[in-house]
């Protein structure tokens, strides 16, 4: 088994790299989602009477931040798992 030949330090370094890739991908997704959510939110609050009457600035911020947070965690998790799966220790050494 290939994982027995890999030291603990190497495993920790790889895990750190995978998590860093997840953080970067999640941050990018959160930024895109923030813009994609904030623009329609601001437009609807100005043009739709119901939204103007019922969505105060706190509600607007909550909607935008919830969408951005969900995007961050979903993309970060998927990225970490995909990277770890792609570089699994169980693969033969000649395929790395």
C-alpha positions as CSV (number, residue, x, y, z in Angstrom):
1,X,0.0,0.0,0.0
2,X,1.4,3.4,-1.0
3,X,0.2,5.3,2.1
4,X,2.6,3.4,4.4
5,X,5.6,4.8,2.5
6,X,4.4,8.4,2.9
7,X,5.5,10.1,6.0
8,X,3.1,11.9,8.4
9,X,4.7,15.3,7.5
10,X,4.1,14.7,3.8
11,X,0.4,13.8,4.5
12,X,0.0,16.9,6.6
13,X,1.6,19.1,3.9
14,X,-0.7,17.6,1.3
15,X,-3.8,18.1,3.5
16,X,-2.8,21.7,4.1
17,X,-2.4,22.2,0.3
18,X,-5.8,20.7,-0.4
19,X,-7.5,22.9,2.3
20,X,-5.8,26.0,0.9
21,X,-7.1,25.2,-2.6
22,X,-10.5,24.8,-1.1
23,X,-10.3,28.1,0.7
24,X,-9.2,29.9,-2.5
25,X,-12.0,28.3,-4.6
26,X,-14.5,29.0,-1.9
27,X,-13.5,32.7,-1.7
28,X,-13.8,33.1,-5.4
29,X,-17.3,31.5,-5.4
30,X,-18.4,33.7,-2.5
31,X,-17.2,36.9,-4.3
32,X,-19.1,35.9,-7.5
33,X,-22.2,35.0,-5.5
34,X,-22.1,38.2,-3.6
35,X,-22.2,40.3,-6.8
36,X,-24.7,38.0,-8.4
37,X,-27.0,38.3,-5.4
38,X,-26.5,41.9,-4.5
39,X,-27.3,43.4,-7.9
40,X,-30.7,41.9,-8.3
41,X,-31.4,42.6,-4.6
42,X,-30.7,46.3,-5.0
43,X,-32.7,46.5,-8.2
44,X,-35.7,44.7,-6.8
45,X,-35.8,46.8,-3.6
46,X,-35.9,49.9,-5.8
47,X,-38.5,48.6,-8.4
48,X,-40.7,46.0,-6.7
49,X,-43.2,47.5,-4.2
50,X,-43.4,44.5,-2.0
51,X,-39.6,44.3,-1.7
52,X,-39.4,48.0,-1.0
53,X,-41.9,47.7,1.8
54,X,-40.7,44.5,3.4
55,X,-36.9,44.2,2.9
56,X,-35.0,46.6,5.1
57,X,-31.2,46.8,4.8
58,X,-30.7,44.2,7.4
59,X,-32.8,41.7,5.5
60,X,-31.0,42.5,2.3
61,X,-27.6,42.0,3.9
62,X,-28.8,38.7,5.4
63,X,-29.9,37.4,2.1
64,X,-26.7,38.3,0.3
65,X,-24.4,37.0,3.1
66,X,-26.3,33.8,3.4
67,X,-26.0,33.1,-0.3
68,X,-22.2,34.0,-0.2
69,X,-21.6,31.8,2.8
70,X,-23.4,28.8,1.3
71,X,-21.4,29.2,-1.9
72,X,-18.2,29.4,0.0
73,X,-18.7,26.2,2.0
74,X,-20.2,24.2,-0.8
75,X,-17.4,25.0,-3.2
76,X,-14.6,24.7,-0.6
77,X,-15.9,21.3,0.5
78,X,-16.2,20.0,-3.1
79,X,-12.8,21.3,-4.0
80,X,-11.1,19.7,-1.0
81,X,-12.8,16.4,-1.6
82,X,-12.1,16.4,-5.4
83,X,-8.4,17.3,-4.9
84,X,-8.0,14.6,-2.2
85,X,-9.7,12.1,-4.4
86,X,-7.6,13.0,-7.4
87,X,-4.4,12.7,-5.4
88,X,-5.3,9.7,-3.3
89,X,-2.6,7.8,-1.5
90,X,-4.2,4.6,-2.6
91,X,-3.2,5.1,-6.2
92,X,-0.1,3.3,-7.4
93,X,3.1,5.3,-7.2
94,X,3.7,5.4,-11.0
95,X,0.4,7.3,-11.5
96,X,1.3,10.3,-9.4
